[in-house]
Amino acid sequence: MTAVLGGCGLTGDSDGVTLRLVAADYGDSKENSSQKYWDELVKSYEAKNPDVHVDVTVYSWNDVDRKVREMVEAGKAPDMAQIGAYSDYADKDLLYRADDVLSIPVQADFVSQLAGAGQVNGVQYGLPFAASTRVLFYNKTLFSEAGVTPPKSWDDLAEAAEALKDKGVKYPYALPLGPEEAPAETMQWMLSGGGGYTDDVGTYSIDSPQNVTTFTWLRDELVGKGLTGPVAPGKLNRAAAFDAFADGDVGMLNGHPSLMKAASDKGVKYGMVTTPGADGESRNTLGVSDWMTAFKKNGHQEEIGDFLDFVYSEENVLDFSREYGLLPVTTSASQTMSTAPEDKKLKPFLDELLLSQLYPVGKTSWASVSADVKKHIGEAVAPGGNPGEVLGEIQATAMRAGSAE
């Protein structure tokens, strides 16, 4: 890293321009590391643009946001960073706007929900890079043995979970409210109960009556009745829940596209349905996006823009999405994927993306709120927990953080 940090933004008359990109790793092994994806993409780009060299460093999701923050604080910002958030950098005027770097056709091609979530005060700084939505996965074999059908409402879900528990299923419903997945699982349940992190005008409403009702129901009807398995929801992380599903120990859980391959690889027969809501299928689902950012520190506006136009070509967006089981962030690639036979398993997620709501990532306060959710939301559903009190404390954190925006 010393060489990378020391060389950020080097420009030489003979060697042309070197762009530095820091990216997150979406792979689960060396064989499918994102470094391999970027190496191939850069090789193709440099063959057409010999005066531009792109140096890519890939870190795990556990490290990438911290690494970029340390580089920025040291005055060594990369030219581009593909990370989990952007608004704090935008707030400090460190980023190029989307229309500073992208061509009009590329910028216009982003899926509208994702482009909107990349805005701060109506200006887009976050470039969506990878997306996913959530649906309810269920184990067909366990459901058949328990004599139940896929749920459409909360009551259906609770009844199915009771039947699965009676058959000895370890996790009738896996509820990962541990730090890894807490903000997503929390928002998915909030949406299914008619609430969310914010109201219709974008004001935090974490302790709304709808959200309190949702978490009271979870506490009383699932956790309190022993329907969420042997690990307390506040201690259960997404990776562990997904592993348990792939091992055949989970009746149902909210999942994103990567779970399909993990389950199939272990021979689990699964089905997918729209997330159940309080009174029927949920009208809204969670959408998640990761972000590409372009830093102004080193200049290179034109070269960054040209490279990113290449990154967001339909071919490259499709290649990345298919490699890692994620949803494309552009309309052109989404349309291609929705009709391609090889992508038919992703169609339920593609359909959900058009109805999805994303985290309020355009708020610089979101990082504080998300951290508070990770730390405390499990307490809301614990036996004897007070959902209204816990949600109220998180709301107070949101209001304090938001007052600085």
Backbone hydrogen bonds in HBPLUS format (Angstrom, degrees):
<---DONOR---> <-ACCEPTOR-->    atom                        ^
c    i                          cat <-CA-CA->   ^        H-A-AA   ^      H-
h    n   atom  resd res      DA  || num        DHA   H-A  angle D-A-AA Bond
n    s   type  num  typ     dist DA aas  dist angle  dist       angle   num
A0005-LEU N   A0001-MET O   2.72 MM   4  5.90 174.7  1.72 162.6 163.6     1
A0006-GLY N   A0002-THR O   2.84 MM   4  5.86 159.6  1.88 145.1 151.8     2
A0007-GLY N   A0003-ALA O   3.02 MM   4  5.95 128.5  2.30 133.7 145.3     3
A0007-GLY N   A0004-VAL O   3.18 MM   3  5.21 135.9  2.39  94.8 106.9     4
A0010-LEU N   A0007-GLY O   3.15 MM   3  5.60 143.4  2.29 148.4 138.9     5
A0018-THR N   A0010-LEU O   3.24 MM   8  5.75 155.8  2.30 175.6 174.7     6
A0012-GLY N   A0016-GLY O   3.03 MM   4  5.34 167.7  2.05 162.2 160.2     7
A0016-GLY N   A0012-GLY O   2.90 MM   4  5.34 128.9  2.16 143.1 147.4     8
A0017-VAL N   A0051-ASP O   2.92 MM  34  6.39 150.8  2.01 165.4 165.1     9
A0053-HIS N   A0017-VAL O   2.76 MM  36  6.14 167.8  1.77 163.5 167.7    10
A0019-LEU N   A0053-HIS O   2.72 MM  34  6.16 160.7  1.76 164.6 169.6    11
A0055-ASP N   A0019-LEU O   2.79 MM  36  6.08 168.3  1.80 175.3 177.0    12
A0079-ASP N   A0020-ARG O   2.96 MM  59  5.18 127.3  2.24 126.8 142.2    13
A0080-MET N   A0020-ARG O   3.03 MM  60  6.40 152.8  2.11 161.2 163.3    14
A0021-LEU N   A0055-ASP O   2.92 MM  34  6.11 170.1  1.93 156.1 156.9    15
A0057-THR N   A0021-LEU O   2.92 MM  36  6.38 156.9  1.98 159.6 167.2    16
A0022-VAL N   A0080-MET O   3.06 MM  58  6.47 155.3  2.13 142.9 148.1    17
A0082-GLN N   A0022-VAL O   2.76 MM  60  6.21 162.2  1.79 160.3 166.7    18
A0023-ALA N   A0057-THR O   2.92 MM  34  6.25 161.0  1.95 152.0 157.0    19
A0059-TYR N   A0023-ALA O   2.96 MM  36  6.41 157.6  2.01 164.2 168.6    20
A0025-ASP N   A0059-TYR O   2.87 MM  34  5.76 126.9  2.15 152.8 155.5    21
A0033-SER N   A0030-LYS O   3.46 MM   3  5.07 174.3  2.47  99.9 100.2    22
A0036-LYS N   A0033-SER O   3.06 MM   3  5.66 137.0  2.25 112.1 120.9    23
A0038-TRP N   A0034-SER O   2.92 MM   4  6.20 169.4  1.93 159.4 160.4    24
A0039-ASP N   A0035-GLN O   2.86 MM   4  5.95 156.3  1.91 145.8 153.2    25
A0040-GLU N   A0036-LYS O   3.09 MM   4  6.26 159.8  2.14 148.4 152.3    26
A0041-LEU N   A0037-TYR O   3.02 MM   4  6.27 162.5  2.05 150.7 156.1    27
A0042-VAL N   A0038-TRP O   2.79 MM   4  5.88 169.4  1.80 156.3 159.2    28
A0043-LYS N   A0039-ASP O   3.01 MM   4  6.06 156.1  2.07 140.1 147.0    29
A0044-SER N   A0040-GLU O   3.10 MM   4  6.33 155.5  2.16 145.6 151.4    30
A0045-TYR N   A0041-LEU O   2.93 MM   4  6.24 155.7  1.99 148.4 155.7    31
A0046-GLU N   A0042-VAL O   2.78 MM   4  5.92 172.5  1.79 161.6 162.9    32
A0047-ALA N   A0043-LYS O   3.17 MM   4  6.22 142.8  2.32 136.8 145.6    33
A0048-LYS N   A0045-TYR O   3.04 MM   3  5.45 138.4  2.22 106.8 117.8    34
A0049-ASN N   A0045-TYR O   2.96 MM   4  6.12 126.3  2.25 138.7 154.4    35
A0052-VAL N   A0049-ASN O   3.06 MM   3  5.76 168.0  2.07 126.5 129.1    36
A0063-ASP N   A0060-SER O   2.97 MM   3  5.43 149.9  2.06 110.8 119.4    37
A0064-VAL N   A0060-SER O   2.90 MM   4  5.90 153.3  1.98 163.1 171.9    38
A0067-LYS N   A0063-ASP O   2.88 MM   4  6.03 163.4  1.91 163.0 168.6    39
A0068-VAL N   A0064-VAL O   3.05 MM   4  6.24 164.4  2.07 152.5 155.5    40
A0069-ARG N   A0065-ASP O   3.01 MM   4  6.19 160.2  2.05 145.5 151.5    41
A0070-GLU N   A0066-ARG O   2.89 MM   4  6.15 158.9  1.93 153.7 159.0    42
A0071-MET N   A0067-LYS O   2.99 MM   4  6.27 154.0  2.06 146.4 153.6    43
A0072-VAL N   A0068-VAL O   2.91 MM   4  6.15 162.6  1.94 155.7 160.0    44
A0073-GLU N   A0069-ARG O   2.90 MM   4  6.10 164.3  1.92 152.1 156.5    45
A0074-ALA N   A0070-GLU O   3.00 MM   4  6.12 136.8  2.19 138.3 149.3    46
A0076-LYS N   A0071-MET O   2.77 MM   5  4.93 154.5  1.83 165.6 156.7    47
A0075-GLY N   A0072-VAL O   2.98 MM   3  5.15 159.3  2.03 109.3 114.1    48
A0295-PHE N   A0079-ASP O   2.86 MM 216  5.15 145.8  1.97 130.7 140.8    49
A0081-ALA N   A0293-THR O   3.03 MM 212  5.24 151.9  2.11 133.7 141.1    50
A0293-THR N   A0081-ALA O   2.80 MM 212  5.24 145.5  1.92 140.7 152.4    51
A0083-ILE N   A0291-TRP O   2.74 MM 208  5.42 134.9  1.94 162.1 167.1    52
A0291-TRP N   A0083-ILE O   2.85 MM 208  5.42 166.5  1.87 167.5 167.2    53
A0089-TYR N   A0086-TYR O   3.08 MM   3  5.61 126.2  2.38 113.1 125.9    54
A0090-ALA N   A0086-TYR O   3.05 MM   4  6.30 157.7  2.11 152.5 159.5    55
A0091-ASP N   A0087-SER O   2.83 MM   4  5.93 154.0  1.89 146.9 153.8    56
A0092-LYS N   A0089-TYR O   3.18 MM   3  5.21 131.9  2.42  94.4 106.9    57
A0094-LEU N   A0089-TYR O   3.08 MM   5  5.46 167.9  2.09 154.6 154.4    58
A0093-ASP N   A0090-ALA O   2.94 MM   3  5.01 160.3  1.98 110.3 113.4    59
A0296-LYS N   A0094-LEU O   2.92 MM 202  5.82 165.5  1.94 152.5 153.8    60
A0096-TYR N   A0294-ALA O   2.78 MM 198  5.59 164.8  1.81 163.7 168.1    61
A0100-ASP N   A0097-ARG O   2.96 MM   3  5.07 152.4  2.03 103.3 112.3    62
A0098-ALA N   A0124-GLN O   2.78 MM  26  5.56 164.2  1.81 160.0 156.5    63
A0101-VAL N   A0098-ALA O   3.22 MM   3  5.69 144.9  2.35 107.7 115.9    64
A0102-LEU N   A0098-ALA O   2.91 MM   4  5.84 169.3  1.92 166.8 170.5    65
A0107-GLN N   A0103-SER O   3.01 MM   4  6.26 171.8  2.02 162.9 165.3    66
A0108-ALA N   A0104-ILE O   2.93 MM   4  6.00 158.2  1.98 153.2 159.4    67
A0109-ASP N   A0106-VAL O   3.09 MM   3  5.14 145.2  2.22  99.8 110.3    68
A0331-THR N   A0109-ASP O   2.62 MM 222  5.44 164.1  1.64 167.1 169.9    69
A0111-VAL N   A0329-VAL O   2.90 MM 218  5.75 163.6  1.92 144.0 143.8    70
A0114-LEU N   A0111-VAL O   2.98 MM   3  5.48 122.3  2.33 111.9 126.1    71
A0115-ALA N   A0111-VAL O   2.97 MM   4  6.21 161.8  2.00 158.7 164.7    72
A0116-GLY N   A0112-SER O   2.94 MM   4  6.06 162.1  1.97 152.2 156.8    73
A0117-ALA N   A0113-GLN O   3.13 MM   4  6.31 147.4  2.24 135.4 143.7    74
A0118-GLY N   A0115-ALA O   3.08 MM   3  5.15 143.9  2.21  98.4 109.3    75
A0119-GLN N   A0116-GLY O   3.27 MM   3  5.59 154.6  2.33 115.9 115.7    76
A0125-TYR N   A0118-GLY O   2.95 MM   7  5.93 153.8  2.02 165.1 160.8    77
A0126-GLY N   A0118-GLY O   3.00 MM   8  4.24 165.7  2.02 137.6 136.1    78
A0120-VAL N   A0123-VAL O   2.79 MM   3  5.31 155.8  1.85 148.3 148.2    79
A0123-VAL N   A0120-VAL O   3.09 MM   3  5.31 162.9  2.12 111.2 116.7    80
A0127-LEU N   A0292-MET O   3.02 MM 165  4.91 164.0  2.04 154.9 154.2    81
A0292-MET N   A0127-LEU O   2.72 MM 165  4.91 163.2  1.75 145.9 151.9    82
A0129-PHE N   A0290-ASP O   2.80 MM 161  5.51 160.4  1.84 146.8 144.7    83
A0290-ASP N   A0130-ALA O   2.95 MM 160  5.38 151.9  2.03 149.8 157.8    84
A0131-ALA N   A0327-LEU O   3.34 MM 196  4.98 148.5  2.45 146.5 146.8    85
A0327-LEU N   A0131-ALA O   2.80 MM 196  4.98 164.5  1.82 156.8 151.9    86
A0132-SER N   A0288-VAL O   2.94 MM 156  5.34 143.8  2.07 146.9 153.7    87
A0288-VAL N   A0132-SER O   2.86 MM 156  5.34 160.5  1.90 162.1 163.7    88
A0135-VAL N   A0255-GLY O   3.10 MM 120  5.73 157.7  2.15 156.8 161.2    89
A0255-GLY N   A0135-VAL O   2.90 MM 120  5.73 167.5  1.92 168.8 171.5    90
A0136-LEU N   A0273-VAL O   2.86 MM 137  5.30 157.1  1.91 172.6 169.5    91
A0273-VAL N   A0136-LEU O   2.97 MM 137  5.30 155.5  2.03 144.4 152.0    92
A0137-PHE N   A0253-LEU O   2.86 MM 116  5.53 162.1  1.90 168.1 164.0    93
A0253-LEU N   A0137-PHE O   3.10 MM 116  5.53 149.3  2.20 144.1 151.2    94
A0138-TYR N   A0271-GLY O   2.96 MM 133  5.34 151.3  2.04 144.9 147.2    95
A0271-GLY N   A0138-TYR O   2.90 MM 133  5.34 152.0  1.98 148.7 157.1    96
A0139-ASN N   A0251-GLY O   2.92 MM 112  5.32 156.8  1.98 148.0 151.0    97
A0143-PHE N   A0139-ASN O   2.95 MM   4  6.13 160.4  1.98 156.6 163.0    98
A0140-LYS N   A0269-LYS O   2.84 MM 129  5.58 143.8  1.97 139.3 149.2    99
A0144-SER N   A0140-LYS O   2.92 MM   4  6.04 156.4  1.97 145.2 151.4   100
A0145-GLU N   A0141-THR O   3.00 MM   4  6.26 161.9  2.03 150.8 155.6   101
A0146-ALA N   A0142-LEU O   2.98 MM   4  6.14 142.9  2.12 142.1 151.9   102
A0147-GLY N   A0143-PHE O   2.92 MM   4  6.01 113.7  2.37 136.6 152.9   103
A0148-VAL N   A0143-PHE O   3.08 MM   5  5.37 166.5  2.10 148.9 151.0   104
A0147-GLY N   A0144-SER O   3.12 MM   3  5.00 147.7  2.23  96.6 106.5   105
A0157-LEU N   A0153-SER O   2.95 MM   4  6.25 155.6  2.02 147.2 154.3   106
A0154-TRP N   A0277-GLY O   2.84 MM 123  5.75 129.7  2.09 149.8 150.5   107
A0158-ALA N   A0154-TRP O   2.88 MM   4  6.19 159.7  1.92 156.2 160.8   108
A0159-GLU N   A0155-ASP O   2.96 MM   4  6.18 160.4  2.00 150.7 156.0   109
A0160-ALA N   A0156-ASP O   2.90 MM   4  6.11 160.8  1.93 151.8 157.2   110
A0161-ALA N   A0157-LEU O   2.89 MM   4  6.07 156.5  1.94 147.2 154.2   111
A0162-GLU N   A0158-ALA O   2.96 MM   4  6.20 151.5  2.04 145.4 152.5   112
A0163-ALA N   A0159-GLU O   3.10 MM   4  6.38 160.4  2.14 148.1 152.7   113
A0164-LEU N   A0160-ALA O   2.90 MM   4  6.15 154.7  1.96 150.3 157.8   114
A0165-LYS N   A0161-ALA O   2.87 MM   4  6.06 155.2  1.93 146.8 153.6   115
A0166-ASP N   A0162-GLU O   2.99 MM   4  6.25 155.2  2.06 147.3 153.8   116
A0167-LYS N   A0164-LEU O   3.09 MM   3  5.13 135.4  2.29  96.2 108.7   117
A0169-VAL N   A0164-LEU O   3.07 MM   5  5.50 164.0  2.09 151.2 146.6   118
A0168-GLY N   A0165-LYS O   2.88 MM   3  5.09 159.9  1.92 111.6 115.8   119
A0171-TYR N   A0249-ASP O   2.94 MM  78  6.07 151.5  2.02 168.3 172.0   120
A0251-GLY N   A0171-TYR O   2.86 MM  80  6.24 161.0  1.89 151.9 154.3   121
A0173-TYR N   A0227-LEU O   2.98 MM  54  6.15 143.8  2.11 157.4 168.8   122
A0174-ALA N   A0252-MET O   3.05 MM  78  6.48 158.4  2.09 164.4 169.3   123
A0177-LEU N   A0175-LEU O   2.99 MM   2  6.04 115.1  2.42 116.9 100.7   124
A0177-LEU N   A0233-PRO O   2.89 MM  56  5.01 137.5  2.07 125.9 133.9   125
A0178-GLY N   A0236-LEU O   2.80 MM  58  4.72 143.6  1.94 149.7 137.6   126
A0182-ALA N   A0178-GLY O   2.94 MM   4  5.44 133.6  2.16 161.3 171.4   127
A0184-ALA N   A0181-GLU O   3.03 MM   3  5.53 120.2  2.40 115.0 129.4   128
A0185-GLU N   A0181-GLU O   2.99 MM   4  6.11 170.0  2.00 168.0 170.0   129
A0186-THR N   A0182-ALA O   2.91 MM   4  5.77 159.9  1.95 151.7 158.2   130
A0187-MET N   A0183-PRO O   3.09 MM   4  6.11 159.0  2.13 135.3 141.1   131
A0188-GLN N   A0184-ALA O   2.89 MM   4  6.10 160.6  1.92 156.3 162.0   132
A0189-TRP N   A0185-GLU O   3.10 MM   4  6.31 160.7  2.14 147.1 151.2   133
A0190-MET N   A0186-THR O   2.89 MM   4  6.15 158.6  1.94 150.0 157.0   134
A0191-LEU N   A0187-MET O   2.86 MM   4  6.02 167.4  1.88 155.9 158.0   135
A0192-SER N   A0188-GLN O   3.09 MM   4  6.28 153.3  2.16 140.8 148.3   136
A0193-GLY N   A0189-TRP O   3.13 MM   4  6.34 126.3  2.44 140.1 152.8   137
A0193-GLY N   A0190-MET O   3.10 MM   3  5.23 141.9  2.25  99.8 111.0   138
A0195-GLY N   A0190-MET O   2.79 MM   5  4.91 155.1  1.85 152.5 144.0   139
A0194-GLY N   A0191-LEU O   3.04 MM   3  5.10 165.1  2.06 109.7 111.8   140
A0278-ALA N   A0192-SER O   3.12 MM  86  6.32 149.5  2.22 159.3 151.7   141
A0205-SER N   A0197-TYR O   2.82 MM   8  5.63 166.8  1.84 133.8 136.9   142
A0199-ASP N   A0203-THR O   2.83 MM   4  5.49 148.5  1.93 144.6 152.6   143
A0202-GLY N   A0199-ASP O   3.05 MM   3  5.30 166.2  2.07 114.2 116.7   144
A0208-SER N   A0205-SER O   3.14 MM   3  5.31 146.7  2.26 119.2 115.8   145
A0212-VAL N   A0208-SER O   2.99 MM   4  6.28 162.6  2.02 160.1 165.4   146
A0213-THR N   A0209-PRO O   2.93 MM   4  6.08 159.2  1.98 147.6 153.3   147
A0214-THR N   A0210-GLN O   2.97 MM   4  6.21 154.8  2.04 144.4 151.4   148
A0215-PHE N   A0211-ASN O   3.04 MM   4  6.32 167.4  2.06 154.9 156.1   149
A0216-THR N   A0212-VAL O   2.92 MM   4  6.01 144.0  2.05 144.7 155.2   150
A0217-TRP N   A0213-THR O   2.96 MM   4  6.13 155.1  2.02 147.0 153.3   151
A0218-LEU N   A0214-THR O   3.02 MM   4  6.37 157.7  2.07 147.0 153.1   152
A0219-ARG N   A0215-PHE O   3.01 MM   4  6.08 161.7  2.04 138.1 143.1   153
A0220-ASP N   A0216-THR O   2.94 MM   4  6.11 164.7  1.97 150.7 154.7   154
A0221-GLU N   A0217-TRP O   2.71 MM   4  5.49 165.4  1.73 153.8 159.1   155
A0222-LEU N   A0218-LEU O   3.19 MM   4  5.22 149.6  2.28 125.0 131.6   156
A0223-VAL N   A0218-LEU O   2.97 MM   5  6.21 157.6  2.02 164.5 170.3   157
A0224-GLY N   A0219-ARG O   2.73 MM   5  5.56 142.6  1.87 140.7 153.1   158
A0227-LEU N   A0222-LEU O   2.96 MM   5  5.06 166.0  1.98 156.6 152.9   159
A0226-GLY N   A0223-VAL O   3.02 MM   3  5.30 160.8  2.06 116.4 117.8   160
A0235-LYS N   A0232-ALA O   2.74 MM   3  5.32 159.4  1.78 124.5 131.9   161
A0236-LEU N   A0233-PRO O   3.18 MM   3  5.04 150.8  2.27  99.0 107.7   162
A0241-ALA N   A0237-ASN O   3.02 MM   4  6.31 155.8  2.08 151.4 159.1   163
A0241-ALA N   A0238-ARG O   3.00 MM   3  4.99 111.7  2.48  95.5 112.4   164
A0242-PHE N   A0238-ARG O   2.77 MM   4  6.03 163.4  1.80 164.6 168.8   165
A0243-ASP N   A0239-ALA O   2.89 MM   4  6.07 158.2  1.94 146.0 152.5   166
A0244-ALA N   A0240-ALA O   2.94 MM   4  6.12 154.7  2.01 143.1 150.0   167
A0245-PHE N   A0241-ALA O   2.97 MM   4  6.25 149.0  2.06 144.4 152.9   168
A0246-ALA N   A0242-PHE O   2.93 MM   4  6.22 161.8  1.97 152.6 157.1   169
A0247-ASP N   A0243-ASP O   2.92 MM   4  6.16 129.4  2.18 138.6 152.8   170
A0249-ASP N   A0244-ALA O   2.88 MM   5  5.26 160.7  1.91 163.4 156.9   171
A0248-GLY N   A0245-PHE O   2.96 MM   3  5.15 159.8  2.01 107.6 113.6   172
A0259-LEU N   A0256-HIS O   3.03 MM   3  6.03 163.2  2.06 137.2 140.8   173
A0260-MET N   A0257-PRO O   3.02 MM   3  5.73 152.6  2.10 120.7 127.4   174
A0262-ALA N   A0258-SER O   3.47 MM   4  6.74 170.0  2.48 148.4 151.2   175
A0263-ALA N   A0259-LEU O   2.92 MM   4  5.99 161.7  1.95 151.5 155.6   176
A0264-SER N   A0260-MET O   2.93 MM   4  6.07 164.8  1.96 149.1 154.1   177
A0265-ASP N   A0261-LYS O   2.83 MM   4  5.89 160.4  1.87 154.0 158.7   178
A0266-LYS N   A0263-ALA O   3.15 MM   3  5.44 138.7  2.32 102.4 113.5   179
A0268-VAL N   A0263-ALA O   2.96 MM   5  5.14 159.7  2.00 150.6 144.5   180
A0267-GLY N   A0264-SER O   2.97 MM   3  4.95 164.5  1.99 107.6 111.2   181
A0282-SER N   A0275-THR O   2.86 MM   7  5.67 170.7  1.87 165.3 166.7   182
A0277-GLY N   A0280-GLY O   2.57 MM   3  4.96 128.3  1.83 127.0 144.2   183
A0357-GLN N   A0285-THR O   2.85 MM  72  6.25 150.3  1.94 162.7 171.9   184
A0287-GLY N   A0357-GLN O   2.81 MM  70  5.34 161.6  1.85 138.0 135.5   185
A0299-GLY N   A0296-LYS O   3.07 MM   3  5.41 159.5  2.12 117.3 123.8   186
A0304-ILE N   A0300-HIS O   2.85 MM   4  5.96 166.7  1.87 162.7 166.7   187
A0305-GLY N   A0301-GLN O   3.01 MM   4  6.14 164.0  2.04 147.9 152.4   188
A0306-ASP N   A0302-GLU O   2.99 MM   4  6.24 158.1  2.04 149.0 154.7   189
A0307-PHE N   A0303-GLU O   3.00 MM   4  6.18 163.5  2.03 150.3 154.6   190
A0308-LEU N   A0304-ILE O   2.88 MM   4  6.09 163.3  1.91 155.6 160.6   191
A0309-ASP N   A0305-GLY O   2.92 MM   4  6.08 152.4  1.99 146.4 153.8   192
A0310-PHE N   A0306-ASP O   3.23 MM   4  6.49 147.5  2.35 138.7 146.7   193
A0310-PHE N   A0307-PHE O   3.06 MM   3  5.11 119.9  2.44  95.0 109.9   194
A0311-VAL N   A0307-PHE O   2.88 MM   4  6.27 154.3  1.95 148.2 156.1   195
A0312-TYR N   A0308-LEU O   2.94 MM   4  6.12 154.7  2.00 150.2 155.3   196
A0313-SER N   A0310-PHE O   3.16 MM   3  5.29 165.1  2.18 111.0 111.7   197
A0317-VAL N   A0313-SER O   2.96 MM   4  6.17 165.9  1.98 164.4 168.8   198
A0318-LEU N   A0314-GLU O   2.96 MM   4  6.07 161.9  1.99 151.0 155.9   199
A0319-ASP N   A0315-GLU O   2.97 MM   4  6.16 158.5  2.02 145.0 151.3   200
A0320-PHE N   A0316-ASN O   3.04 MM   4  6.22 166.6  2.06 149.6 152.2   201
A0321-SER N   A0317-VAL O   3.01 MM   4  6.12 169.0  2.02 149.8 153.4   202
A0322-ARG N   A0318-LEU O   2.91 MM   4  5.99 165.9  1.93 155.1 158.6   203
A0323-GLU N   A0319-ASP O   3.02 MM   4  6.08 151.7  2.10 143.8 151.7   204
A0324-TYR N   A0320-PHE O   3.16 MM   4  6.36 154.1  2.23 153.3 158.3   205
A0325-GLY N   A0321-SER O   2.91 MM   4  5.65 108.6  2.43 140.7 154.4   206
A0326-LEU N   A0321-SER O   2.99 MM   5  4.67 153.0  2.06 133.9 139.2   207
A0334-SER N   A0330-THR O   2.98 MM   4  6.13 153.7  2.05 145.4 153.8   208
A0335-GLN N   A0331-THR O   2.89 MM   4  6.08 158.6  1.94 152.9 157.4   209
A0336-THR N   A0332-SER O   3.15 MM   4  6.39 157.3  2.20 144.8 150.8   210
A0337-MET N   A0333-ALA O   2.90 MM   4  6.08 163.4  1.93 150.1 154.8   211
A0338-SER N   A0334-SER O   2.90 MM   4  6.01 148.3  2.00 146.8 155.1   212
A0339-THR N   A0336-THR O   3.34 MM   3  5.73 150.5  2.43 105.6 113.3   213
A0343-ASP N   A0340-ALA O   2.96 MM   3  5.48 155.2  2.02 117.3 125.1   214
A0344-LYS N   A0341-PRO O   3.31 MM   3  5.34 169.3  2.32 112.8 112.2   215
A0346-LEU N   A0343-ASP O   2.91 MM   3  5.56 148.9  2.01 120.0 129.0   216
A0347-LYS N   A0344-LYS O   3.19 MM   3  5.34 158.4  2.24 104.5 111.1   217
A0349-PHE N   A0346-LEU O   3.00 MM   3  5.45 124.1  2.32 111.4 125.2   218
A0350-LEU N   A0346-LEU O   2.99 MM   4  6.29 155.9  2.05 153.6 161.4   219
A0351-ASP N   A0347-LYS O   2.87 MM   4  6.08 163.0  1.90 160.9 164.0   220
A0352-GLU N   A0348-PRO O   3.13 MM   4  6.27 151.3  2.21 135.7 143.4   221
A0353-LEU N   A0349-PHE O   2.99 MM   4  6.21 141.8  2.14 144.0 154.0   222
A0355-LEU N   A0352-GLU O   2.89 MM   3  5.31 150.2  1.98 112.1 121.7   223
A0356-SER N   A0353-LEU O   3.26 MM   3  4.95 162.7  2.29  99.1 104.1   224
A0361-VAL N   A0359-TYR O   2.75 MM   2  5.34 140.3  1.91 102.5  91.4   225
A0363-LYS N   A0360-PRO O   3.12 MM   3  5.91 167.7  2.14 121.6 125.2   226
A0366-TRP N   A0363-LYS O   3.06 MM   3  5.44 161.9  2.10 111.3 117.0   227
A0368-SER N   A0365-SER O   3.05 MM   3  5.55 122.4  2.40 112.0 124.7   228
A0369-VAL N   A0365-SER O   3.12 MM   4  6.42 161.4  2.16 154.2 160.1   229
A0370-SER N   A0366-TRP O   2.74 MM   4  5.83 171.2  1.75 160.8 163.0   230
A0371-ALA N   A0367-ALA O   3.06 MM   4  6.17 157.4  2.11 140.9 147.0   231
A0372-ASP N   A0368-SER O   3.05 MM   4  6.25 149.6  2.14 142.1 150.1   232
A0373-VAL N   A0369-VAL O   2.90 MM   4  6.21 154.5  1.96 153.4 160.7   233
A0374-LYS N   A0370-SER O   2.99 MM   4  6.26 163.2  2.01 151.4 155.5   234
A0375-LYS N   A0371-ALA O   3.13 MM   4  6.30 145.1  2.25 138.0 147.0   235
A0376-HIS N   A0372-ASP O   2.97 MM   4  6.06 152.2  2.04 150.7 157.1   236
A0377-ILE N   A0373-VAL O   2.98 MM   4  5.13 165.0  2.00 140.7 143.6   237
A0379-GLU N   A0376-HIS O   2.89 MM   3  5.57 145.7  2.01 121.6 130.8   238
A0380-ALA N   A0377-ILE O   3.00 MM   3  5.42 145.2  2.12 109.8 119.4   239
A0381-VAL N   A0378-GLY O   3.35 MM   3  5.77 144.1  2.49 106.1 114.0   240
A0385-GLY N   A0382-ALA O   2.70 MM   3  5.03 156.4  1.76 141.0 141.4   241
A0390-VAL N   A0386-ASN O   3.00 MM   4  6.26 168.4  2.01 164.5 167.8   242
A0391-LEU N   A0387-PRO O   2.89 MM   4  5.95 173.0  1.89 157.0 159.3   243
A0392-GLY N   A0388-GLY O   2.92 MM   4  5.87 143.9  2.06 133.6 144.3   244
A0393-GLU N   A0389-GLU O   2.98 MM   4  6.25 147.8  2.08 145.9 153.5   245
A0394-ILE N   A0390-VAL O   3.09 MM   4  6.45 154.9  2.15 149.4 156.2   246
A0395-GLN N   A0391-LEU O   2.87 MM   4  6.07 153.7  1.94 144.9 152.8   247
A0396-ALA N   A0392-GLY O   2.92 MM   4  6.17 147.7  2.02 141.0 149.5   248
A0397-THR N   A0393-GLU O   3.07 MM   4  6.41 151.9  2.15 142.3 149.2   249
A0398-ALA N   A0394-ILE O   2.93 MM   4  6.26 154.7  2.00 147.0 154.3   250
A0399-MET N   A0395-GLN O   2.88 MM   4  6.18 155.8  1.94 152.2 158.2   251
A0400-ARG N   A0396-ALA O   2.97 MM   4  6.19 158.0  2.02 148.5 154.2   252
A0401-ALA N   A0397-THR O   2.90 MM   4  6.09 168.9  1.91 153.7 157.2   253
A0402-GLY N   A0398-ALA O   2.75 MM   4  5.76 151.1  1.83 143.2 152.7   254
A0403-SER N   A0399-MET O   3.01 MM   4  6.03 135.9  2.21 136.9 145.9   255
A0404-ALA N   A0401-ALA O   3.34 MM   3  5.82 156.4  2.40 108.0 114.4   256
A0405-GLU N   A0402-GLY O   3.02 MM   3  5.33 161.4  2.06 110.7 116.7   257
